[in-house]
């Protein structure tokens, strides 16, 4: 949701409208006609037609034989560039892949991107339950994931309150924490154990643990490492998981330091 109060005075309307068109098409995998796009974006059909033609020319949407439009391959190219930028040094990616292979658990890096907690790198493990949302760029559910908890734990209580108020505390499962008080108590418990955790709070039957990799005064240079696994395995081996996560975190931190 865009904040109308934050709209820049030099906003270029045509660019803004084109992005709204692209978002509408992206949310409709079966495709949309120009008239459908116009209705969803609250634009005239003539304006929408010109915007769609331009986006098609640039490769960001594709017109199918039935007259509907779907997202184009240029979107995939931009996503690959995003993943590469997020991942950082190649040694970091190799470290995550090695950890996922050795443990069988998916390993994930996260940081603040534009003020939001976001996944920035993923290496999938064979023993971890599949999570379709677990991909670079995922920026929701910070209150329901161990990665998000570990990132938010680096903020002050007031900063966390503002973050949770802005992005909400949607209940993903019956055990998702949905009050600031419960969330603060959970973070305090994580601080005492030296590892943030969640058991079935984001997906039923799935657990996640996370530790801080790189503290920094600059909020967007703070990095967290997390791993996902069946909930029962974290319950029985939390200390082992923590020890292995900290070992991987040190290697990741060395790789990030080498980048600079």
Secondary structure in CASP SS format (residue, H / E / C, confidence):
PFRMAT SS
TARGET T0000
AUTHOR 0000-0000-0000
METHOD secondary structure of the structure
MODEL  1
X C 1.00
X C 1.00
X C 1.00
X H 1.00
X H 1.00
X H 1.00
X C 1.00
X C 1.00
X C 1.00
X C 1.00
X C 1.00
X C 1.00
X H 1.00
X H 1.00
X H 1.00
X H 1.00
X H 1.00
X H 1.00
X H 1.00
X H 1.00
X H 1.00
X H 1.00
X H 1.00
X H 1.00
X H 1.00
X H 1.00
X C 1.00
X C 1.00
X C 1.00
X C 1.00
X C 1.00
X E 1.00
X C 1.00
X H 1.00
X H 1.00
X H 1.00
X H 1.00
X H 1.00
X H 1.00
X H 1.00
X H 1.00
X C 1.00
X C 1.00
X C 1.00
X H 1.00
X H 1.00
X H 1.00
X H 1.00
X H 1.00
X H 1.00
X H 1.00
X H 1.00
X H 1.00
X H 1.00
X H 1.00
X H 1.00
X H 1.00
X H 1.00
X C 1.00
X C 1.00
X E 1.00
X E 1.00
X E 1.00
X C 1.00
X C 1.00
X C 1.00
X C 1.00
X C 1.00
X E 1.00
X E 1.00
X E 1.00
X C 1.00
X H 1.00
X H 1.00
X H 1.00
X H 1.00
X H 1.00
X H 1.00
X H 1.00
X H 1.00
X H 1.00
X H 1.00
X H 1.00
X H 1.00
X H 1.00
X H 1.00
X H 1.00
X C 1.00
X C 1.00
X H 1.00
X H 1.00
X H 1.00
X H 1.00
X H 1.00
X H 1.00
X H 1.00
X H 1.00
X H 1.00
X H 1.00
X H 1.00
X H 1.00
X H 1.00
X H 1.00
X C 1.00
X C 1.00
X E 1.00
X E 1.00
X E 1.00
X E 1.00
X E 1.00
X E 1.00
X E 1.00
X E 1.00
X C 1.00
X C 1.00
X E 1.00
X E 1.00
X E 1.00
X E 1.00
X E 1.00
X E 1.00
X E 1.00
X E 1.00
X C 1.00
X C 1.00
X C 1.00
X C 1.00
X C 1.00
X C 1.00
X C 1.00
X C 1.00
X C 1.00
X C 1.00
X C 1.00
X C 1.00
X C 1.00
X C 1.00
X C 1.00
X C 1.00
X C 1.00
X C 1.00
X H 1.00
X H 1.00
X H 1.00
X C 1.00
X H 1.00
X H 1.00
X H 1.00
X H 1.00
X H 1.00
X H 1.00
X H 1.00
X C 1.00
X C 1.00
X C 1.00
X C 1.00
X H 1.00
X H 1.00
X H 1.00
X H 1.00
X H 1.00
X H 1.00
X H 1.00
X H 1.00
X H 1.00
X H 1.00
X H 1.00
X C 1.00
X C 1.00
X C 1.00
X C 1.00
X C 1.00
X C 1.00
X C 1.00
X C 1.00
X C 1.00
X C 1.00
X C 1.00
X C 1.00
X H 1.00
X H 1.00
X H 1.00
X H 1.00
X H 1.00
X H 1.00
X H 1.00
X H 1.00
X H 1.00
X H 1.00
X H 1.00
X H 1.00
X H 1.00
X H 1.00
X C 1.00
X C 1.00
X E 1.00
X E 1.00
X E 1.00
X E 1.00
X C 1.00
X C 1.00
X C 1.00
X C 1.00
X C 1.00
X C 1.00
X E 1.00
X E 1.00
X E 1.00
X E 1.00
X E 1.00
X E 1.00
X E 1.00
X E 1.00
X E 1.00
X C 1.00
X C 1.00
X C 1.00
X C 1.00
X H 1.00
X H 1.00
X H 1.00
X C 1.00
X E 1.00
X E 1.00
X E 1.00
X E 1.00
X E 1.00
X E 1.00
X E 1.00
X E 1.00
X H 1.00
X H 1.00
X H 1.00
X H 1.00
X H 1.00
X H 1.00
X H 1.00
X H 1.00
X H 1.00
X H 1.00
X H 1.00
X H 1.00
X H 1.00
X H 1.00
X H 1.00
X H 1.00
X H 1.00
X H 1.00
X H 1.00
X H 1.00
X H 1.00
X H 1.00
X H 1.00
X H 1.00
X H 1.00
X H 1.00
X H 1.00
X H 1.00
X H 1.00
X C 1.00
END
